[in-house]
Amino acid sequence: MIEKFKQFVKQSFSNGPKAKKIVGAIAIIVVVVTIVTILSMRKTLVLSVDGKEETFVTYKGTVKDVLQERGIQLAEKDKVQPSLESKVSAKETIKLKRAIPVEIKANGIQLKVQTAEDTVKDMLEAEQDTLKDQGISFDEDVDEVSPSLDSKVEENSNVQLVKVDTKDLVEKQPINFDTIVENDENLDTSVQKVKSDGVNGQKEITYQVVYKDGVEVSRNVKSAKTIVEPQNKVVIKGTGQVYASRGGEQIKYKKKMNCTATAYSGHSTTATGRRPVRNEGGLSTIAVDPSVVPLGSKVFVDGYGYAIAADTGGAIRGNKIDLFLDSSSECDSWGRRSVNLLLVAYPGEW
């Protein structure tokens, strides 16, 4: 360029002493400009590689040229700041972070990646496409990650992703009926009967079910509503002492016992001084053990009728009774049999 400029000057000026001086001055100016330009390209930079800094002088203009000058080869996932195409200026710091290996595990899949990101969250965001290619999706607002998203990424870190799904599950379940007992003092305690049968109802329950990697880990009731109301079973239970005789009569009693009954006849008086009688429509006379049935008590003997406990006998002990009949043939016909005796009223109560 300087030679061309000299030729231009020679053509424009004469070859006199004055012209030579002008050409010489111009040449000096060009040299000075060139030196100044070269000096202006000289820069002192700081290169930080994984936190280790180095200061050096360079005449290169871009980050890419500087790294090439330093013999630094970049891997695909290495991070450089500023960008490779950026122009460098004096005292600037170029930061290079080398990518390190990290293993990601998700739903039985193991994936190894190289990353230069600082945190787990940044790494997962940077590797979104890679994860999708492996069929792995991750929602940081729902899914679980270990270590936490704000954890620093370290070499050979193991990052575990757990897919969390929440679903509503609707089930129908029976509502068991209750049994209501209604007491009836007009029925004997031995009597219990069903007034109305029970019918189960039905309810609909919505559960919120949480799955982790497809496995159910929790289930909570979200809502419940009754579809069919249950109908309670009603049972009538006797609370009284009421005996249904063979003839269908309802007899209230104080005490009930099973006795061995025999019969006697031909007596003219009893232990209480009463005259024994057989009165089928009224009160007949029976002999009892006074320690079991007090004399003077009103009783009912099934198959015999109402009677007064007015007599005793040497063979009448415990739950044995002797019924008065009008003839020996009737006594033979009665024989010995087991009967229910009801103590209807104690002496002085009737």
JOGIGI-V903128 format. One record per backbone hydrogen bond with DSSP energy under -1.0 kcal/mol. CO is the residue of the C=O (numbers start at 0). NH is the residue of the N-H. If there is no record, write none. Layout:
co:CO nh:NH
co:CO nh:NH
This chain:
co:0 nh:4
co:1 nh:5
co:2 nh:6
co:3 nh:7
co:4 nh:8
co:5 nh:9
co:6 nh:10
co:7 nh:11
co:8 nh:12
co:15 nh:19
co:16 nh:20
co:17 nh:21
co:18 nh:22
co:19 nh:23
co:20 nh:24
co:21 nh:25
co:22 nh:26
co:23 nh:27
co:24 nh:28
co:25 nh:29
co:26 nh:30
co:27 nh:31
co:28 nh:32
co:29 nh:33
co:30 nh:34
co:31 nh:35
co:32 nh:36
co:33 nh:37
co:34 nh:38
co:35 nh:39
co:42 nh:57
co:43 nh:90
co:44 nh:55
co:45 nh:93
co:46 nh:53
co:47 nh:95
co:48 nh:51
co:51 nh:48
co:53 nh:46
co:55 nh:44
co:57 nh:42
co:60 nh:87
co:61 nh:65
co:62 nh:66
co:63 nh:67
co:64 nh:68
co:65 nh:69
co:66 nh:71
co:67 nh:70
co:74 nh:77
co:78 nh:96
co:80 nh:94
co:82 nh:85
co:83 nh:63
co:85 nh:62
co:88 nh:91
co:91 nh:45
co:93 nh:47
co:94 nh:80
co:95 nh:49
co:96 nh:78
co:99 nh:114
co:100 nh:155
co:101 nh:112
co:102 nh:158
co:103 nh:110
co:104 nh:160
co:105 nh:108
co:108 nh:105
co:110 nh:103
co:112 nh:101
co:114 nh:99
co:117 nh:152
co:118 nh:122
co:119 nh:123
co:120 nh:124
co:121 nh:125
co:122 nh:126
co:124 nh:127
co:126 nh:130
co:127 nh:131
co:128 nh:132
co:130 nh:135
co:131 nh:134
co:138 nh:141
co:138 nh:142
co:143 nh:161
co:145 nh:159
co:147 nh:150
co:148 nh:120
co:150 nh:119
co:153 nh:156
co:156 nh:102
co:158 nh:104
co:159 nh:145
co:161 nh:143
co:162 nh:212
co:164 nh:210
co:166 nh:208
co:168 nh:206
co:170 nh:204
co:172 nh:202
co:174 nh:200
co:177 nh:232
co:179 nh:234
co:181 nh:236
co:183 nh:186
co:183 nh:238
co:186 nh:239
co:187 nh:190
co:190 nh:237
co:192 nh:235
co:195 nh:233
co:198 nh:230
co:200 nh:174
co:201 nh:226
co:201 nh:227
co:202 nh:172
co:203 nh:224
co:204 nh:170
co:205 nh:221
co:205 nh:222
co:206 nh:168
co:207 nh:219
co:208 nh:166
co:209 nh:216
co:209 nh:217
co:210 nh:164
co:211 nh:214
co:214 nh:211
co:217 nh:209
co:219 nh:207
co:222 nh:205
co:224 nh:203
co:227 nh:201
co:230 nh:198
co:232 nh:179
co:233 nh:194
co:233 nh:195
co:234 nh:181
co:235 nh:192
co:236 nh:183
co:239 nh:188
co:240 nh:252
co:242 nh:250
co:244 nh:247
co:248 nh:244
co:250 nh:242
co:254 nh:342
co:256 nh:340
co:258 nh:338
co:259 nh:320
co:260 nh:336
co:261 nh:322
co:263 nh:324
co:269 nh:272
co:273 nh:269
co:276 nh:284
co:278 nh:281
co:283 nh:307
co:284 nh:323
co:285 nh:309
co:285 nh:310
co:286 nh:321
co:288 nh:291
co:288 nh:292
co:293 nh:296
co:296 nh:308
co:297 nh:343
co:297 nh:344
co:298 nh:306
co:299 nh:341
co:300 nh:303
co:300 nh:304
co:304 nh:300
co:305 nh:283
co:306 nh:298
co:307 nh:285
co:307 nh:309
co:308 nh:295
co:309 nh:271
co:310 nh:287
co:312 nh:315
co:314 nh:316
co:317 nh:319
co:318 nh:259
co:320 nh:261
co:321 nh:286
co:322 nh:263
co:326 nh:330
co:327 nh:331
co:328 nh:332
co:329 nh:333
co:330 nh:334
co:336 nh:260
co:338 nh:258
co:339 nh:301
co:340 nh:256
co:341 nh:299
co:341 nh:343
co:342 nh:253
co:342 nh:254
co:344 nh:297
co:345 nh:348
